Amino acid sequence: MAKKGEKKKLRGREARMQGGRGSGRSNSGTVRLWGRHAVEAALKNPLRVHRKLWATREGIESLDGELPPEFPLEFAGPEDLARLVARDAPHQGLVLECEPLRDLHLDEVMDADPARPVVVLDQVTDPHNVGAIMRSAAAFDAAAIVTQDRHAPPEGGVLAKSASGALEFVPWVRVVNLARALEAMAEAGYWRIGLTGEADDEFAAALPTGPVAIVLGAEGEGMRQNIEAHCDNLARLPISNTMESLNVSNAAAIALYAVATRTS
């Protein structure tokens, strides 16, 4: 049996370790990231301000490169780390607390490069889906992800884990008004294509030779009517009639591949 003083000390440590359980946004406004790929990418990102790294010794050994001697590091057991993250999240022995990335403006990311599409998400709120789309955006060198600030998940551990490091280098622009953002894209020379299963044109055939903005809506509800009205064209992916639709992250990956491999 532990002594009275030892028990009180353990409770104090547990209280410190438990703060911020959830998606990865802590009560202090900082962000908690977990998992090797997400944490390693954040540690290598010079734009990140790091606050503290909790880790097992095995977690530290799995990282590519060494931490600076003065880095705020605390070794902890797997059970302690589990109290810092979303329930049952695979932290892989690494939990990093850091400042959120700085806000980006739309005009900072629109380079009008035909090879680098912009991905626009209309009310896609699942952090797993947004993270997976970010990972595909990184794989196909998309210029940015654009979401509406009120209808998107927060920057945090669940999204970062799904993005597998892509959160650190795919620009993510949050806008107040998505329709106005689409208008700005049109003015910058982007052809805006909304993906919907009800469209007549297939996506590959609808692609222009110039810059493209791929617009995707939430699963089930799809794009809002006002967002559809701000697209230059609506198109569908040529999937079998045996399936009604694809997961939005799968649809984004296919559309990004189509843009990357277009020949004209």
C-alpha positions as CSV (number, residue, x, y, z in Angstrom):
1,M,0.0,0.0,0.0
2,A,1.3,3.4,-0.9
3,K,2.0,6.0,1.8
4,K,-0.4,8.9,2.2
5,G,2.1,11.4,0.7
6,E,2.9,9.1,-2.2
7,K,-0.8,8.7,-3.1
8,K,-1.3,12.4,-3.1
9,K,1.7,12.9,-5.4
10,L,0.4,10.3,-7.8
11,R,-3.0,12.0,-8.0
12,G,-1.3,15.3,-8.8
13,R,0.7,13.7,-11.6
14,E,-2.4,12.1,-13.0
15,A,-4.2,15.4,-12.9
16,R,-1.5,17.0,-14.9
17,M,-1.4,14.1,-17.4
18,Q,-5.1,14.0,-18.0
19,G,-5.6,17.6,-19.2
20,G,-6.8,18.0,-22.8
21,R,-8.2,14.5,-23.5
22,G,-10.2,14.6,-26.8
23,S,-9.5,15.6,-30.4
24,G,-6.1,17.2,-29.5
25,R,-6.9,20.8,-28.7
26,S,-6.1,21.4,-25.1
27,N,-7.9,23.8,-22.7
28,S,-4.9,26.2,-22.9
29,G,-5.3,26.8,-26.7
30,T,-2.3,24.7,-27.6
31,V,-2.5,21.6,-29.8
32,R,-1.6,18.0,-28.8
33,L,-0.3,15.7,-31.5
34,W,0.4,12.0,-31.2
35,G,1.8,9.2,-33.2
36,R,5.3,8.9,-34.8
37,H,4.6,10.5,-38.2
38,A,2.5,13.4,-36.9
39,V,5.0,14.2,-34.0
40,E,8.1,13.7,-36.2
41,A,6.7,16.0,-38.9
42,A,5.8,18.7,-36.3
43,L,9.3,18.5,-34.7
44,K,10.9,19.1,-38.1
45,N,8.6,22.0,-39.0
46,P,10.5,25.2,-38.3
47,L,7.1,27.1,-38.2
48,R,6.0,25.1,-35.1
49,V,6.4,26.5,-31.6
50,H,6.9,23.4,-29.4
51,R,5.9,23.4,-25.7
52,K,6.6,19.9,-24.4
53,L,7.1,16.4,-25.6
54,W,6.0,13.4,-23.5
55,A,7.5,10.2,-24.7
56,T,8.5,6.6,-23.8
57,R,12.1,5.8,-24.4
58,E,11.1,3.5,-27.3
59,G,9.1,6.5,-28.8
60,I,12.2,8.7,-28.7
61,E,14.3,6.0,-30.3
62,S,11.8,5.7,-33.2
63,L,12.3,9.4,-34.2
64,D,14.4,10.3,-37.2
65,G,17.1,12.6,-35.7
66,E,17.9,13.8,-32.2
67,L,16.2,16.5,-30.1
68,P,18.2,19.5,-29.1
69,P,19.6,19.2,-25.5
70,E,17.3,22.0,-24.2
71,F,14.1,20.5,-25.7
72,P,11.3,20.2,-23.1
73,L,11.1,16.5,-22.8
74,E,9.5,14.3,-20.1
75,F,9.7,10.6,-20.2
76,A,6.4,8.8,-19.3
77,G,4.9,5.4,-19.5
78,P,2.3,4.3,-22.1
79,E,-0.5,4.5,-19.5
80,D,0.5,8.1,-18.7
81,L,0.5,9.0,-22.4
82,A,-2.9,7.5,-22.9
83,R,-4.3,10.0,-20.4
84,L,-3.2,12.9,-22.7
85,V,-4.8,11.7,-25.9
86,A,-8.2,10.8,-27.3
87,R,-9.5,7.5,-25.9
88,D,-7.8,4.5,-27.4
89,A,-5.7,6.7,-29.7
90,P,-2.5,5.0,-30.9
91,H,0.0,7.4,-29.5
92,Q,3.0,5.1,-30.3
93,G,4.9,6.5,-27.3
94,L,4.9,10.1,-28.4
95,V,2.7,13.1,-27.4
96,L,3.7,16.6,-28.4
97,E,2.1,19.8,-27.2
98,C,2.7,22.8,-29.4
99,E,1.2,26.1,-30.6
100,P,-1.3,26.0,-33.5
101,L,0.0,26.8,-37.0
102,R,-0.4,30.4,-38.1
103,D,-3.5,31.3,-40.0
104,L,-3.1,31.5,-43.8
105,H,-4.9,33.8,-46.2
106,L,-6.3,32.5,-49.5
107,D,-4.1,34.8,-51.6
108,E,-1.0,33.3,-50.0
109,V,-1.7,29.8,-51.5
110,M,-3.2,30.5,-55.0
111,D,-0.3,30.2,-57.4
112,A,-2.5,29.3,-60.4
113,D,-0.2,26.4,-61.2
114,P,-2.3,23.9,-63.4
115,A,-0.4,21.0,-61.8
116,R,-1.4,22.0,-58.2
117,P,-5.1,22.0,-57.5
118,V,-6.8,23.6,-54.6
119,V,-9.1,21.3,-52.6
120,V,-12.3,23.0,-51.2
121,L,-14.3,21.1,-48.5
122,D,-17.8,22.2,-47.8
123,Q,-18.9,21.2,-44.3
124,V,-16.6,18.1,-44.1
125,T,-16.4,17.9,-40.3
126,D,-14.9,14.5,-39.6
127,P,-11.2,15.0,-38.6
128,H,-10.4,11.5,-39.9
129,N,-11.7,12.4,-43.4
130,V,-10.0,15.9,-43.4
131,G,-6.8,14.3,-42.3
132,A,-6.9,11.6,-45.0
133,I,-7.7,14.3,-47.6
134,M,-4.7,16.3,-46.4
135,R,-2.5,13.2,-46.8
136,S,-3.7,12.7,-50.4
137,A,-3.2,16.4,-51.1
138,A,0.4,16.0,-50.0
139,A,0.9,12.9,-52.1
140,F,-0.4,14.7,-55.3
141,D,1.2,18.1,-54.5
142,A,-2.0,20.1,-54.1
143,A,-1.6,23.8,-53.4
144,A,-3.9,23.9,-50.4
145,I,-6.9,22.7,-48.5
146,V,-9.7,25.3,-48.0
147,T,-12.4,24.9,-45.5
148,Q,-15.0,27.1,-43.8
149,D,-13.9,27.9,-40.3
150,R,-17.2,27.2,-38.6
151,H,-17.8,23.8,-40.4
152,A,-14.5,22.1,-40.2
153,P,-12.6,20.1,-37.4
154,P,-10.0,21.9,-35.3
155,E,-6.3,21.4,-35.8
156,G,-5.5,18.6,-33.4
157,G,-4.3,15.1,-32.7
158,V,-7.0,13.1,-34.5
159,L,-6.7,15.1,-37.7
160,A,-2.9,15.1,-37.5
161,K,-2.7,11.4,-37.0
162,S,-4.9,10.7,-40.0
163,A,-2.9,13.1,-42.1
164,S,0.3,11.2,-41.2
165,G,2.5,14.3,-41.1
166,A,0.8,16.2,-44.0
167,L,-0.7,18.7,-41.6
168,E,2.8,20.3,-41.3
169,F,3.3,21.0,-45.0
170,V,0.0,21.2,-46.8
171,P,-1.3,24.8,-46.5
172,W,-4.7,24.8,-44.7
173,V,-6.8,27.9,-45.3
174,R,-9.8,28.6,-43.1
175,V,-12.2,31.1,-44.5
176,V,-15.3,32.8,-43.0
177,N,-17.4,32.6,-46.3
178,L,-16.7,29.7,-48.6
179,A,-18.8,31.2,-51.5
180,R,-16.7,34.3,-51.5
181,A,-13.5,32.2,-51.4
182,L,-14.7,30.4,-54.5
183,E,-15.3,33.8,-56.2
184,A,-11.8,34.8,-55.4
185,M,-10.5,31.5,-56.9
186,A,-12.4,32.2,-60.1
187,E,-10.9,35.7,-60.2
188,A,-7.4,34.1,-59.8
189,G,-8.1,31.9,-62.9
190,Y,-9.2,28.6,-61.2
191,W,-11.9,26.4,-62.8
192,R,-14.1,25.3,-60.0
193,I,-15.4,21.7,-60.3
194,G,-17.9,20.3,-57.8
195,L,-18.0,16.6,-57.3
196,T,-21.5,15.1,-57.1
197,G,-23.0,11.8,-58.1
198,E,-25.9,13.4,-59.8
199,A,-23.8,15.2,-62.5
200,D,-23.9,14.3,-66.1
201,D,-20.2,14.9,-66.9
202,E,-17.4,12.6,-65.7
203,F,-14.7,14.3,-63.7
204,A,-11.8,13.5,-66.1
205,A,-13.7,14.8,-69.1
206,A,-14.6,18.0,-67.3
207,L,-11.0,18.9,-66.4
208,P,-9.6,22.0,-68.1
209,T,-6.0,22.5,-69.0
210,G,-5.6,25.3,-66.5
211,P,-5.7,25.6,-62.7
212,V,-8.5,23.6,-60.9
213,A,-10.3,23.9,-57.6
214,I,-11.9,20.6,-56.6
215,V,-15.0,21.1,-54.5
216,L,-16.3,18.3,-52.3
217,G,-19.3,18.3,-49.9
218,A,-20.0,16.3,-46.7
219,E,-21.0,12.7,-47.0
220,G,-24.7,12.2,-47.3
221,E,-25.7,15.8,-47.7
222,G,-23.1,16.7,-50.4
223,M,-22.5,20.3,-51.3
224,R,-24.8,23.1,-50.2
225,Q,-26.9,24.7,-53.0
226,N,-25.1,28.0,-52.7
227,I,-21.7,26.2,-53.1
228,E,-22.9,24.3,-56.1
229,A,-24.0,27.6,-57.6
230,H,-20.4,28.9,-57.3
231,C,-18.9,26.0,-59.2
232,D,-18.2,26.4,-63.0
233,N,-19.1,22.8,-63.6
234,L,-20.4,19.7,-61.7
235,A,-18.9,16.3,-62.4
236,R,-19.1,12.7,-61.1
237,L,-16.6,9.9,-60.6
238,P,-17.3,6.9,-62.8
239,I,-18.1,4.3,-60.1
240,S,-20.1,1.1,-60.5
241,N,-23.9,1.2,-60.0
242,T,-23.4,-1.4,-57.2
243,M,-22.2,1.5,-54.9
244,E,-24.1,4.6,-54.3
245,S,-21.1,6.8,-53.4
246,L,-17.6,6.9,-52.1
247,N,-16.2,8.1,-48.8
248,V,-15.3,11.8,-49.3
249,S,-11.6,11.1,-48.7
250,N,-11.5,8.4,-51.3
251,A,-13.3,10.6,-53.8
252,A,-10.8,13.4,-53.1
253,A,-7.9,11.0,-53.7
254,I,-9.3,9.8,-57.0
255,A,-10.0,13.4,-58.2
256,L,-6.4,14.5,-57.2
257,Y,-5.0,11.6,-59.1
258,A,-7.1,12.5,-62.2
259,V,-5.7,16.1,-62.1
260,A,-2.1,14.8,-61.7
261,T,-2.4,12.5,-64.7
262,R,-4.4,14.5,-67.1
263,T,-2.8,14.6,-70.5
264,S,-4.3,17.7,-72.1
